[in-house]
Amino acid sequence: MPQPKAGFRQSGSSYLSPGERVHYARRAMKRAPSGIFPVIAVDKRLAQSLYKQIYDCYRKAILDGSLRAGQRVASTRVLASELGISRIPALSAYAQLLAEGYFESRVGSGTIVSRSLPQRAQPVTTEATQLTRSRSRRPISKHALLPTSRHGDYGDGGLGPFRFGQIAFDHFPLQIWNSLVTRQARRTDARSFKYGDHMGVSDLREAIATYLRTARAVRCEARQIMIVSGSQVGLEITTRALLDPGSRVWVEEPGYTLARAVIAGRGCKIVPVPVDIEGLDVLAGRRKCQHARAALVTPSHQFPMGVTMSASRRLQLLDWAESAGSWIIEDDYDSEFRYDSQPIGSLQGLDRNARVIYIGTFSKVLFPSLRLGYLVIPPDLVDRFQAVRFAMDVSSPTFLQAVLADFIREGHFSRHVRRMRAIYEQRRDGLIESIRRELGARVEIADAQAGMHLAVIMKGIADREVAERAVGQKIWLAPLSSFYADEPVHRGFVLGFGSTSSEEIPSAVRRLRACL
């Protein structure tokens, strides 16, 4: 009897090469409807038959809820091809499952998990019960400050009037962006699949450095730029590189809750420093904690109060950092959108002692799901930041970095910023006018010279309760009191206008008045 050639596999009475086997498997897949594979492992060395192994795997998947009533399963041809076995054991297992009522089969519809099976709630296992009882023996971080809610996300989390942090999505140059994505996809080759540079795509870093030097007065070169997945990740890398558990950090009061969460998650001690009309009160910070390790500030557009840090405060802060041997973390999240004057230069641009870590993001100026931001790192710290980055996630995905580099270099970015600045200014003006008309002296509007939100202060109001009621009016309010680490000094709301059209604003403000 002739022996099969090397590299060939016996299937039934035929000898199939690997190539032929793939051909027949693909042909079978085209004929049969696609289906769901549970985790099936067959072992020909076991005494238990292949048919029984397949039967047991499917039956277990149905009983433990992995496969649900009405879900389609793979055909016997596809299953046999995937497992590398004859079709006969698969046919036998399916026949048994059909006979016992676990499967049902209809001509032209393939095989599905029987619809008559009851929906079984996942039982509470003994193991889960033991874990619950022994939770005190399962240590978790005592440092992490996890936000109890996402500000303004009351309700279903959809888009709507006054949700801060949202952009005018319908005004993004999508056609241009898509053409750049398509062009970059055509350039993709096998080399594009490897890990990227820890610091980011070089073309994007060059483009960002040029933009920051020109538009933001940042003192930097491309070698100092690190591309990260948003400003939160940039802050996480910075805290790991510069801070130790127990370090004290000045944070603005009120300030951005998620930034405080990152700092507390490192095990640092939050030192709330009040904000007034000139920004962070440096003298108050010195009185509270002269030797804090760092200060986290939003000097160009303070969040949430909207004020711009004055020149004298900026110089005081830099002097404090030099004398105390401390760091300044500058979060510059949306300063491109300034309406009553040219954009204010960065704090980092005034720094002569390499004390400032500058964090920027494209989430507000382009769109949030892009998830690209950047750090500007003092030259002597680049290696340290690289080491921290490598330990966290090696690098950011490179494809969209390359697309964004083209978007900036070809001038689309600067044109988009100019266009959006005019649109947001119109929306801001409309919102201020509507608030004054509908609410009058009941509210005080905080500094609104920049950005895509404004803060309104209202005395004697339970702002969190009003925010919950406002969901019924389809408006999303962020309570001002929720941005304080200590007892709130002011109550009111942070109102985003980025994704609310000028036509929607008047009716949205009337609904706000109804909630009050």
TIZA-970369 format. One line per field, with one value per residue (C-alpha): residue number from 1; residue in one letter; x, y, z. Coordinates in steps of 0.001 Angstrom, whole numbers, m for minus. Example, Ala and Ser with C-alpha at 12.3 -4.5 7.8 and 13.67 -1.06 7.14 Angstrom:
<nodes>
gudren: (1 2)
nuse: (a s)
px: (12300 13670)
py: (m4500 m1060)
pz: (7800 7140)
</nodes>
This chain:
<nodes>
gudren: (1 2 3 4 5 6 7 8 9 10 11 12 13 14 15 16 17 18 19 20 21 22 23 24 25 26 27 28 29 30 31 32 33 34 35 36 37 38 39 40 41 42 43 44 45 46 47 48 49 50 51 52 53 54 55 56 57 58 59 60 61 62 63 64 65 66 67 68 69 70 71 72 73 74 75 76 77 78 79 80 81 82 83 84 85 86 87 88 89 90 91 92 93 94 95 96 97 98 99 100 101 102 103 104 105 106 107 108 109 110 111 112 113 114 115 116 117 118 119 120 121 122 123 124 125 126 127 128 129 130 131 132 133 134 135 136 137 138 139 140 141 142 143 144 145 146 147 148 149 150 151 152 153 154 155 156 157 158 159 160 161 162 163 164 165 166 167 168 169 170 171 172 173 174 175 176 177 178 179 180 181 182 183 184 185 186 187 188 189 190 191 192 193 194 195 196 197 198 199 200 201 202 203 204 205 206 207 208 209 210 211 212 213 214 215 216 217 218 219 220 221 222 223 224 225 226 227 228 229 230 231 232 233 234 235 236 237 238 239 240 241 242 243 244 245 246 247 248 249 250 251 252 253 254 255 256 257 258 259 260 261 262 263 264 265 266 267 268 269 270 271 272 273 274 275 276 277 278 279 280 281 282 283 284 285 286 287 288 289 290 291 292 293 294 295 296 297 298 299 300 301 302 303 304 305 306 307 308 309 310 311 312 313 314 315 316 317 318 319 320 321 322 323 324 325 326 327 328 329 330 331 332 333 334 335 336 337 338 339 340 341 342 343 344 345 346 347 348 349 350 351 352 353 354 355 356 357 358 359 360 361 362 363 364 365 366 367 368 369 370 371 372 373 374 375 376 377 378 379 380 381 382 383 384 385 386 387 388 389 390 391 392 393 394 395 396 397 398 399 400 401 402 403 404 405 406 407 408 409 410 411 412 413 414 415 416 417 418 419 420 421 422 423 424 425 426 427 428 429 430 431 432 433 434 435 436 437 438 439 440 441 442 443 444 445 446 447 448 449 450 451 452 453 454 455 456 457 458 459 460 461 462 463 464 465 466 467 468 469 470 471 472 473 474 475 476 477 478 479 480 481 482 483 484 485 486 487 488 489 490 491 492 493 494 495 496 497 498 499 500 501 502 503 504 505 506 507 508 509 510 511 512 513 514 515 516)
nuse: (m p q p k a g f r q s g s s y l s p g e r v h y a r r a m k r a p s g i f p v i a v d k r l a q s l y k q i y d c y r k a i l d g s l r a g q r v a s t r v l a s e l g i s r i p a l s a y a q l l a e g y f e s r v g s g t i v s r s l p q r a q p v t t e a t q l t r s r s r r p i s k h a l l p t s r h g d y g d g g l g p f r f g q i a f d h f p l q i w n s l v t r q a r r t d a r s f k y g d h m g v s d l r e a i a t y l r t a r a v r c e a r q i m i v s g s q v g l e i t t r a l l d p g s r v w v e e p g y t l a r a v i a g r g c k i v p v p v d i e g l d v l a g r r k c q h a r a a l v t p s h q f p m g v t m s a s r r l q l l d w a e s a g s w i i e d d y d s e f r y d s q p i g s l q g l d r n a r v i y i g t f s k v l f p s l r l g y l v i p p d l v d r f q a v r f a m d v s s p t f l q a v l a d f i r e g h f s r h v r r m r a i y e q r r d g l i e s i r r e l g a r v e i a d a q a g m h l a v i m k g i a d r e v a e r a v g q k i w l a p l s s f y a d e p v h r g f v l g f g s t s s e e i p s a v r r l r a c l)
px: (0 1511 2402 1277 3857 5594 3577 273 m2562 m5032 m8716 m11217 m9858 m8065 m4662 m4769 m1843 m1973 m2807 m5628 m6985 m7158 m8881 m11570 m12011 m12557 m15004 m16910 m17012 m18469 m21213 m22088 m23403 m20868 m21310 m19899 m17129 m17022 m13603 m13259 m10125 m10006 m7197 m6872 m4693 m7528 m9559 m12738 m14059 m13801 m17572 m17972 m15354 m17159 m20534 m19286 m17727 m20916 m23157 m20987 m20926 m24740 m25281 m22843 m24291 m21366 m23697 m27194 m30538 m30826 m27083 m25854 m23124 m20592 m21486 m20046 m17861 m16309 m15916 m14175 m11884 m10954 m10230 m8382 m10531 m12953 m16484 m17992 m17374 m18814 m21934 m22395 m22013 m24472 m26974 m26834 m27229 m30214 m31768 m31433 m32891 m29754 m29617 m32284 m31811 m33829 m33284 m31433 m30851 m28075 m27843 m28606 m28806 m32394 m34703 m36794 m33977 m34650 m32406 m30276 m28959 m25307 m25260 m23260 m20493 m18950 m15679 m17311 m18943 m15615 m13974 m16689 m16285 m12503 m12410 m10649 m7742 m7504 m5463 m6096 m4468 m5188 m3868 m6180 m8685 m11376 m14022 m17486 m19091 m18140 m19114 m21992 m22627 m25929 m28393 m27532 m24196 m25273 m24514 m26615 m26564 m23960 m21911 m18378 m15384 m17310 m16502 m18493 m18265 m20217 m17652 m14611 m13078 m13925 m13391 m9841 m9113 m10460 m8341 m5237 m6182 m6626 m3306 m1516 m3156 m1750 1718 1459 3831 5090 7548 4599 3540 6500 6598 6912 9491 8930 8825 6451 6564 9384 7388 4626 7095 8742 5345 4265 7548 7222 3616 4380 7315 5245 1764 2323 5769 7014 10801 11363 12910 11421 13694 11843 8383 6798 3539 1083 m2492 m4091 m3258 m4297 m1619 857 118 421 3884 4934 3849 5675 8830 8947 6871 7111 4294 3741 4934 2794 1379 m375 m3589 m5937 m9075 m11480 m9768 m10050 m11124 m9510 m6146 m6407 m7242 m4006 m1923 m3664 m3293 461 54 741 m886 m3222 m2730 m5700 m4604 m7330 m7830 m8859 m9165 m5387 m5203 m3481 m2743 975 1291 m1558 229 3444 1566 m87 2958 6156 8061 5530 7178 5099 2253 m350 m1764 m3847 m2448 m3717 m7332 m7996 m10389 m13181 m13247 m11796 m9352 m5934 m2980 m1524 2091 2966 1522 3415 6695 5877 5177 8433 10377 8758 9620 13279 13662 11826 13410 9934 8259 5459 3131 1412 m1795 m2567 m5746 m7672 m5830 m5969 m9515 m9158 m11634 m10918 m7177 m4456 m3725 m1677 1871 2714 4124 6830 8075 9016 10893 14677 15472 13845 11221 8102 6633 4233 1233 m942 m3723 m5606 m8840 m10367 m8841 m9567 m11692 m11613 m11469 m8172 m6523 m3295 m1518 2063 4603 7386 10124 13227 16213 17927 14791 14050 15778 13921 10545 11379 12103 8784 6947 8547 7414 3831 2908 6062 4554 1356 m177 1666 m898 m2932 258 1386 m2019 m1955 1564 308 m2746 m516 2246 m167 m1848 m5196 m4675 m4108 m7052 m9280 m8289 m9033 m12405 m13414 m12331 m14928 m17648 m17000 m16874 m20335 m21649 m20059 m21602 m25003 m24790 m23807 m26623 m29200 m28048 m28290 m31721 m33226 m31449 m30361 m28948 m29405 m26067 m22510 m20628 m16975 m14172 m15223 m12438 m11311 m12154 m15377 m17067 m17939 m18680 m21770 m21919 m25275 m25697 m27863 m28376 m28053 m26242 m25941 m29670 m30440 m28016 m29875 m33241 m31880 m31536 m35316 m34988 m32300 m29558 m26329 m24961 m21654 m22095 m19414 m19262 m18091 m14762 m13646 m11419 m12480 m15697 m16999 m16571 m18923 m21874 m23226 m22534 m19895 m21649 m20029 m20992 m18643 m21226 m24306 m25246 m26153 m29724 m30041 m28628 m31648 m34070 m31470 m31053 m34844 m34874 m32111 m34262 m37147 m34931 m34138)
py: (0 3394 5684 9333 11870 13996 17066 15435 14532 11692 12739 9941 7949 10931 12459 16271 18644 21650 23867 21580 21396 25225 25271 22819 24542 27886 26323 24800 28135 29805 27189 27193 30101 31472 30457 30826 28575 27882 26990 23412 21393 17840 15463 12327 10725 10568 7420 9503 9630 12811 12901 12910 15628 17907 17112 17882 21218 22453 21233 22947 26223 26211 25378 27983 30699 31152 30171 31683 30638 31599 31927 30255 27628 26622 24011 20539 21082 24248 22735 19638 21778 24010 21063 19107 16009 13958 15325 12138 12945 16437 15002 12539 15241 17569 14716 14009 17701 17962 14860 16178 19580 21711 22484 23081 23030 24521 24158 27185 28614 26387 25115 27306 26897 25909 28885 26855 26713 28944 31970 30966 33627 33106 31262 32608 30058 28893 30429 33850 33602 32799 35760 38087 36830 37145 40614 42018 39709 41043 44263 47093 50495 52864 55790 55888 58739 57409 59893 58973 60388 61854 65501 66337 62717 62454 60427 58364 60008 61158 64466 67440 71111 72206 69003 70305 68857 68264 69827 70964 67530 68558 71244 68969 68731 65066 64800 66131 63868 60803 61533 61734 58474 56784 58110 56904 53480 53117 53846 51127 48215 45389 47704 49718 46798 46927 48857 52597 54928 55439 59195 59027 59399 61816 63726 64483 65537 67959 69367 69827 71469 73961 74713 75157 77486 79628 79644 78907 80438 77087 76686 73221 71007 67865 65653 66934 65981 62713 61615 60097 58816 61977 64414 61982 59534 62397 63336 59694 59411 62702 61680 58361 60061 62914 62114 59614 58241 60786 63754 66870 68504 71832 71542 74334 74719 74238 72053 69108 66013 63417 65160 65012 61315 60633 62422 60686 57365 57826 58045 61775 64210 66738 70345 72414 75993 78581 80244 83917 86333 86128 82356 80141 82072 81335 83050 80914 77845 78843 79265 75866 73909 75731 72577 70791 68590 69964 72235 71270 74353 75412 78944 79829 78884 77711 74802 75287 79021 80156 82773 83421 83438 86945 87689 88454 85134 83263 84789 84105 80475 80068 81710 79357 76302 77357 78198 75109 72740 71835 71049 72808 70694 72946 71522 73532 71811 74313 77657 77821 79148 82672 85318 88787 88773 86668 83335 83789 82429 79388 79435 77081 79806 81951 79131 79559 76765 73714 73410 73116 69967 71044 68848 69395 67472 67304 66132 69620 71221 68218 65414 63338 59833 60682 60030 61849 64312 65267 66163 68732 67387 69223 67857 66303 64306 62791 59480 59124 59802 57324 54617 55250 55234 51938 50346 51537 50884 51104 53604 55050 53602 55083 55179 58169 59933 59874 61120 63965 64938 65414 67302 69803 70153 70761 73654 71983 72236 75995 76643 74450 76274 79687 78512 76883 79926 82012 79368 78956 82716 83017 80254 81799 85183 83597 81688 84793 86805 84085 83680 87398 87591 84530 84473 88078 88958 85426 84359 85639 84637 83839 84746 83606 84899 81489 77829 75919 76286 78940 78789 80432 81096 80972 81601 79431 76654 72890 72541 68745 68299 70711 68843 65600 67251 68783 65363 65355 68554 66954 69272 68169 70353 69901 71095 73618 72331 68914 70347 71264 68993 70758 72553 74443 78210 78657 76726 76850 75083 74552 74976 73615 75192 73396 70908 73149 75140 78826 77905 75456 77715 79989 77103 75211 78210 78433 74779 75561 78343 75878 73530 76343)
pz: (0 m944 1905 1989 913 3524 4437 3491 5882 5647 5650 5089 2139 541 1033 1185 1141 3512 544 m581 2937 3181 m229 849 4235 2517 70 2962 4765 1686 1479 5158 7244 9671 13287 16776 18044 21757 23100 21855 22378 21086 21909 19790 22465 24975 25414 25131 21580 19500 19168 22970 23434 20964 22543 26055 25015 23352 26165 28789 26805 26625 30296 31638 29401 27009 24164 24338 22863 19195 18539 15366 15655 13039 10453 10870 7794 9181 12647 11288 9155 12085 14370 11681 12069 10014 9717 11139 14876 14348 12681 15538 18212 16466 16039 19774 20693 18316 19804 23359 22440 22866 19130 16537 12783 9956 6231 4911 8392 9671 13229 16242 19990 20745 21309 23720 26276 29322 29857 32783 35139 35912 39248 42155 42450 45656 44518 44023 47444 49068 47312 48601 52145 52018 50439 53487 52631 49029 49276 46806 46398 49262 47244 44237 44284 41966 40802 42046 38887 35547 35741 33475 32535 34342 32310 29257 28510 25043 23409 24404 25409 27979 28106 28591 26792 23560 20206 17172 15560 12457 11576 11493 7955 7656 3913 4192 7164 5361 2295 4489 6207 2814 1550 4675 4407 886 2229 4861 4477 6661 8431 9751 11950 14320 17601 17178 18670 22435 21820 18850 15067 14206 11566 14072 16768 14312 13307 16931 17930 15065 16008 19729 19117 16767 18303 21993 22673 23986 24101 22649 20008 18486 20614 23721 22409 23541 21892 24370 24316 25669 28453 31216 30107 29856 33456 34528 32963 34553 38055 37765 36540 39073 42157 44988 47131 49880 47806 48276 45155 44756 42750 41765 43889 42146 39573 37226 39168 36883 37151 40949 40618 38711 41348 44242 42421 42638 46418 46555 48974 47382 48564 47292 46526 45873 42509 42218 39299 38682 38763 41333 44543 44911 48325 49663 48321 50083 53354 53036 51868 50958 49989 47817 45208 42310 41253 38633 36899 33883 33473 29982 30709 34248 34567 35485 36342 33017 34350 32832 35207 35388 34515 38151 39333 36623 37724 41396 40560 38639 41486 43995 41889 41636 45332 46563 44038 42783 39463 37595 35450 32900 31410 28256 27114 24940 24878 21052 21373 22734 21626 23005 22351 20784 22525 25701 25598 27651 31166 29927 27583 30620 32328 32353 34804 33177 35911 33718 32160 29409 28537 25454 23741 20446 22105 22224 19148 16869 18366 21585 20091 18363 21757 20973 23207 23898 26557 26296 28556 29839 27859 30868 31766 28357 29121 32411 30795 28031 30590 32344 29025 28004 31267 30722 27085 24904 22428 21000 17796 14841 12027 13225 14283 10668 9486 12017 10956 7392 8674 10495 7887 5006 6816 7557 11302 11436 9088 11223 14422 12882 11615 14886 16889 15016 15494 19220 19733 18182 20448 23524 22764 22217 25489 27503 25923 26648 30258 30915 29280 30973 34346 34827 38242 39543 38090 37890 34757 35420 33024 29538 27286 26072 25670 25046 28420 30937 34638 36134 39874 41663 45365 47584 45063 45413 42119 42179 42703 39875 37589 38251 37510 34327 32732 32326 30313 28100 29280 30921 33708 35530 39168 40043 43621 42406 41227 44760 46828 50047 50991 47917 47919 44964 43595 40097 36814 34166 30826 27693 24386 21991 20689 21115 18026 18209 17284 20192 22893 23637 24170 26237 28565 28947 29977 32477 33929 34258 36267 38712)
</nodes>
